[in-house]
Amino acid sequence: MSPPALSSSSLDSNFPTVSSFLTAKVLPGSSHDARALLLTSLAMVSYAEGVKLLATRNICASTTARKLMHIGCGPIFLLCWPLFSSLPSASYFAAGAPLALTSFFTIVGLGIIVNPATVKSMSRTGARQELLRGPLFYGSVMIIATLLFWRRLTAALCISCLCAGDGFADVVGRKFAPAVPSYGFEKKQDDLLRRQKTLGRGRIPWCPSKSWIGTVGFIVASSFTSACFVLYSSRQGWTIDDGGRHGRKGMERVWRRVWGSTLLSAAAETLPVPEGWDNLMVFGAALLADWLVMRGARTSV
């Protein structure tokens, strides 16, 4: 069941006339979605530049700035979805916003463009090559989720788990868990395994660089963000239960999907993988959990 059509005529009046003129000349058949892409990109870039400003002026640490970027960009992107029309091409226009940001981060990571502010706000160690891992995978997840699951709960679950869940896991873990060494991944893992008792009981045995309190932060933040998007989607009139059920049973399935994706992706986030690759692990786990819940619901009908 496809999402209900949004009224282009009612939305067109909300856009600036200058933007309307430019996009009508460039993309006459999809001018509304082109303007929506422009506004969505502007919102995401404004947020990113604001975070970079905080980092460059030392108002917040680079690690905090990186997580603010990680947590905020996805929800801002989701909030902009109603700007787009119901045309089949709308998802491609929407995916253009994270694609533009990801492309810029990739160019900076490759050294084609020198931008110390971006490197400082997006990397752990200040090395530009880090932008070719975490930020690249992060943006790729949002692009794939948008193209494959446009205006469906699956996309919102994947993005919520990645942005809110994974982001807050690190923030909460750094705040409340015992400190960990700051050097390379492999050495850090070996060292932490030897110092497990010294670090205390709060560390996860199979991945001592992660903490139980961080996992709790992941679950709380991801489930809250997903629940907010369920309510937001229902207010927009979108189909949030892909199984086709309505009423109490339909909503029960929705909440099973929310909790299933949250819990499995939280477990995946604790796996001992190199920096950056956890973004793909979280995305894959959320996608798998949602598919399993939906598959189980269909076979039980």
N, C-alpha and C positions, 0 to 999 in steps of 0.2 A: 504494500500500500504506500503510495508516494505521498510526501508531505503536501498539505494544502497550499494552493498558490497564494503568494503575497501580491498585494495590489501594487503594481508598479506606478500607477498614476498617483496614488496617495503618498508613496515614498519619494517620488521624483521631486515633489515640492519642497522636501526637506534638504535638498542639496544646493550648494552654491551655484549661481548662474554661470560663473566663470568655468567651474568644473563641468557643468552641463554642456557648455559651448565646446570646450576642448574635446571631451570624450565623444560627443555627437559627431564631430568631424573625423575623429580617428577610428572609432568603432561604432558606426551608426546602428548596427543591429543589436548591440549589447551595451548601449551607453549606460543603462542603469547599473549593471554589474560592474562596469569599468569605474564608475564613480564610487560604488561601494568598495571596490578594491583600493581605490585611492584613499578613502577615509579610514579603512581598516589598516592599511600600511602606515598612514599618518599616526594613528593611535599607537601602534606597536613601536614605531620608530621613536615617537615622543617619549614613551615609557623607557625604551632602551637608552636614549640619550640622557634622560633624567638620572637613571642609575649610573651611567658612566660619569656624569657630573659629580655625583656623590663620591665616587671612587677617586676621581682625579683631584678633588679638593680635600681628600682624606677625611671626609665627613663619616664615611664608613670604611671598614677594611675591605680589601679586594675579595676575600672569601665571602663576606656578607653581600657585597655587590653582585657577585656571581650567582649566589642563591636567590637574590631578589629578582634577577633576570630570569632565572630558571622557574621560579614560582609564578611570576606575574604575566609573562608573555602569553602563555596558553589560555588562561581564563579571559584575558582581554580579547584574544582572538575569538573565543567562543561567544563572547558577548556581542561581537560584531556580526555574527551570522545572520540575524534578522535583516540586516541591510541589503542582503542579496535577494534576487528574485527566485522564482521557481523554475526558471529555464534549465534545461539539461546541462548547459554550459556553466551554470552558476558555481558549481564546485571547483571548476578549473580556475575561475577568476578568484575565488576565495583562497585556494591553495597558493595563489601568486604572492600573497602577503608573507607567509613564512618562507616561501621560496626566495623572495628578495632578500630578507634578512639573512637566511642561511647562506646564500650566494656571497653576500658581503663578508660574512664571517670567514667563509672559505678562502676568499681572495686575500683577506688579511692574514689568515693562517699560512697561506702559501708565500707570503712576503711580497706579493704583487703591489699591494698598497700598505704603506707604513702608517699604522694607527695605534700608538701606544695606549691611548685611553681605552680602546676596545679590548686590547690584549689584557690590560690591567683588570678590567671589569669582568672578563670572561675566562680567565685562566687561574689555576692554582699557584703556579710557580713563576708566572710572568713570561713564560715561553710561548711565542705565537703558535708553535706547532700544536699546542693543546686545543686550539680552535678547530683542528681537523679531526678531533675525536668527539668529545662531549657535545659541544654546540652543533656540530655537523649532524650527529645522530639525533639530537634533540629536534632540530628543524626537520629532518627527514621523517621522523615519526609523525609530526603534525601534518606534513604534506600528504603522507600515505593515508593517514586516518581520515583526512578531509576528502581525498579523492575516492576512497573505497567505501566510506560510511558517512556520506554527507547527510547532515541533519538526522542522524540516527544515534541512539544512545551509545552504541559501540564506540563511536568516535569520541564522545564526551568522556566515557569511562577511561579510554586509553590516555587521553590528554590530561584528565584529572589525576590519574595515577602517576603519570610521568612528572607533571608540573608540581601539583600540590603535594602528592605523596612523597615522591623521591626528594623534592626540595626540602620539605619540612623534616624528613628523616635526618638529613644532614644538619639542619639548623638545631633541632632538638638534641641530637646526639652530641654535637659540639658543646652545647650549653650545659647538659646535665651528666654526660658520661665521662669517665676518666680520660685524660689526654692520651693521644697516640703519637708516635714518632712521625715526623714530617718528611722523611726521605722516601726513596723509591718503593714501588708497590711490593715487589717480591721480598726485599729486605724487611720492609715493614711487617709483612705477614709472618716471616720467620721469627723476627724479634718479638712480636706480640704473642706468638705461640709459646715462646720460652718464658715470657713475663706475664702469663695469664693470671697467676695468683696475685702478682704485684698490682696489676691493673684493677683487680676486683671482680665481683661477680656480674657486673653489668654488661660485660662483653659477650658477644655471640661466639660460642666455642669454635665453630667451623669457619668463622670470619671475624677474628678479633678486632679488625678495624671498624666493624659495625657494632652497634649497641642495641640492647633490648628496648631501651627507652626511645631510641631513634625509630625503631620499628613501630612502637606504639604511636609516635608522632606521625609516621607514614599513614597508619590505618585511620587515625582520627581526621587528618587533613584531607586524605583522599576520599573517604566516605562522605565527609561534609561537603566537599566541592562537588562530588558526583550527585549528592542529594539536591544541592542547590540547582544544578543544571537540569535535573529531572523536573523540578518545579518550574524552572525557567522555560523548559521545552513545552511543558503542558500549557503554560500561559500563552505561548506562541502558536499553539494548535498543532505542533508537530507530533508525529507518531513516535512515542517513546517505547512502546511495547511491540517489537517486531513480530511477536507471535500472533498478533491479531486479536488477543483477548482484551476485554474491557472490564471496568468495574474492579471489585476487590481482588479477584483472581489475577487480573492483568497487572495490578499494582504489586501484588505479592511477587510475581515473576520479576518485575522491574527491580524490586529491592533485593531479590536473590542475585540478580545480575550485578547490582552495585556491590554487595558484600563479597560475592564470589571473585569479582575482578580485583577488589581491594585487597582481599586476604592473600590471593595467589601472587599478585604482583608484589605485595609486601614481603612475602617469603622469597621471591626471586631477587629482590633488592639486597637480601642478606648474603647472596652467593659471592664467593671470593673471585671476582673478575677484575681485570684491569680497569683503571679509571676511564669513564666514558662509555664503556660497553654495558654498564648497568642500565643505561637509557634504553637500549634495545631489549635487554632482558625484561625490564618492567613492561614495555610495550607488548612484547610477545606473550608474557604471562597474563596480562589483562585481556588480550585478544583471545587467548586459549580458554580462560575461565568463562568469558562471556559466551563463547561458542559452545562450551560444554553445558552451561545452564540452559541455553536455548535448545540445544539438541535433546537434552533430557526432557524439557518441557514438551517438545514436539512428539517424542516417542510415548509420552504418557497420555497424550490426547486420545 
